[in-house]
Amino acid sequence: MSGVVLVTGGAGYIGSHVSKALAESGFTPVCYDTLEKGHSWAVRWGPLECGDIGDAARLEEVFARHKPRAIVHMAGYIEVGESVRQPERYLHNNATKSEVLVAAAVRHGVDAFVFSSTCAVYGMPQTEKLDETHRIAPLNPYADSKARVEATLTRAASAGLRSASLRYFNAAGADIGGEIGEAHEPETHLLPLAIDATLGLAPSLTLLGDDYPTPDGSCVRDFIHVSDLADAHLRALHWLQRAPVTGLHEQFNIGSGSGYSVRQVMTETARITAHPVPYTVGARRPGDSPRLVGNIEKSHRELSWLPKRDLDIQIEDTLRWRRKMPR
């Protein structure tokens, strides 16, 4: 299977890995990105079109030029703490602008639409492992914005759009070839922050809360290698393009199915790097759930997808990338 895939946010961390996976599978990824958060050096596997997903006229130009068969939508703001401080900015950028993109997809008869959602839509867990039937109860505006896009896609199914929302757990790691990796400014994710602290590239890691109702007081998260995450997008595209019905929206958890506390990740990072992770204890981050671990049985059953790279590999790949990444 081949064809043009429009990758919104394709110059970002996950977007660049998805673009590489698409190209290696015979697709032509067209990166559509404002470069507000992304990096032009990460766009290596197809053309770059600068634009905003909320700009209907610009989208029309890009659709007319490239005629994409599918869309992988990853453009959006991602920082939970910032979303609490600036909720309207997040809801407008992530949710309202996505409505413009979805409308363009419907208008142009796109075959398949894969959306970058989040496990944070579940809110406070009601079960040990979260499955796709868990209630939707976001604890912060970032998660709320993602839930709103899922609702938009559900409505668009009645107009014939076939879509899948991939509810990511915590993306980590880097491209095994060392070409791309995480490079947020500022960085807010645990693994790169822990490794930067061990390498002396940052003074210390801040442990955001040590009084959660978990075995060691720190948050528990499900970490998924970014390359496994990219593979899930490919499988979701193939699944949608094979779907016998016109118009549907399905949700899939994309995680490892295992939980690690922040302190456990720090211990593993120290073991692999042979250096302790210097840290201080800070306040809880507003909007954080104490535990988010996924049940991935549906993704295995429907998409024939399972993760291949465990936490140790995620740490090793992140370490390799942080030593060489552009700064």
Buried (B, 14 or more C-beta within 10 A) or exposed (E): EEBBBBBBBBBBBBBBBBBBBBBEBEBBBBBBBBBEBBBEEBBBBBBBBBBBBBBBEBBEEBBEEBEBBBBBBBBBBBBBBBBBEBBEBBBBBBBBBBBBBBBBBBEBEBBBBBBBBBBBBBBEBEEEBBBBEBEBBBBBBBBBBBBBBBBBBBEBBEEEBBBBBBBBBBBBBBBBEEBBBBBBEEBBBBBBBBBBBBEEBBEEBBBBBBEBEBEEBBBBBBBBBBBBBBBBBBBBBBBBBEBEEEBBBBBBBBBBBBBBBBBBBBBBBBEBBEBEBBBEEEEEBEBBBBBBBBBBEBBBEBBEBEBEBBBEBBBBBBBBBBEEBEE
